[in-house]
Amino acid sequence: MIVKIRVIPNCEDNEVISRVGKVLRVKVCGTKDSEINEMLKKHLAQFFEVREKDVNIIRGLRGKEKTVEITGKSENDLEDIINTIP
């Protein structure tokens, strides 16, 4: 499943805070792009209950807008998890 992410850096805690349509807003602890990307992958893997290697940033490595591919679970399972986000 492909998910659009809007990253909010320099936060105290990693968390998915909201969803606007199909775009997830995620707070990430980190200041450098590489650090943010690593923390984002770890947090999304934990949030979606998949392995970290099942989370792949396919676009936006240097920006706040990212396109992420998540595998390791069915589309329906991932949709159900996304639908729990307010």
N, C-alpha and C positions, 0 to 999 in steps of 0.2 A: 504494500500500500504506500502511496506517495502522500506525504503530509507537508503542508507549508507551515513554517515556524517563524515567529517574530521573537527575536531574542532581546531580553532586557538585561544588560550586563551590570556588573558591580553591585550585586544584591547580596544580602546576608545569607539567604538560603536558596537552594535550587528548588523550584516548584513550577508546575503548570498552573497559571493563574486564571486564564480564561480562554474562551474560544469565540472568534468572530467569524461566522460562517464556517469555512474549512480551515481557517488559519488559527493555529494555537499560539498563545502568548506564553512564553516561558522565561522565568527569572533564572539567571545563571550567575553563580559566583565566579568571577574571573575578569581579567582586564585585557589580556592579549588574545588575539584571534585563535591561536592554537590551543590555548588554555580553555577558552570558551567552548570551542568545538569538542574538546575531549570531555569536559564536564557535561555538555549537552548530550552527547552520546551516552554517557553513563547514566544520566538522569532519565532520558527517554527509555533506555533499556529497562531500567527499574520500573518506570511508570507503566510501560506496556507489557511488563513481565516477559521479556525476551532476552536473549544473550546480547552482550554489547556488540558482537560482530554482526548481529542481525540489524543494526542501525547504521545506515550509510548516508552521509551528507553528500548529495549529488550536485547541489548548486548552492552558492552563497558562502563559500568557505571564509571569505573576508568581510562579509557584510552582516547586518542584523536580520535580513530576510533570507531564510534558508529553505531549501527543498530537501526533504529527508525521505529516504526509502526505508520502510520497516518491513522485515520479513520474519519468519519464525512462528507466525500465527496466521490463522485464516483472516480474510478480509472482514468477515462478519464479527469475529472476536475483536478485532482492532476497532471496528466501527462502534461496537458496544462500549468499549473503553472510552473512545472519544466522546460518545454521547453522554457520558457521566460528567463531563466538564461543563460547568455553568456558562 
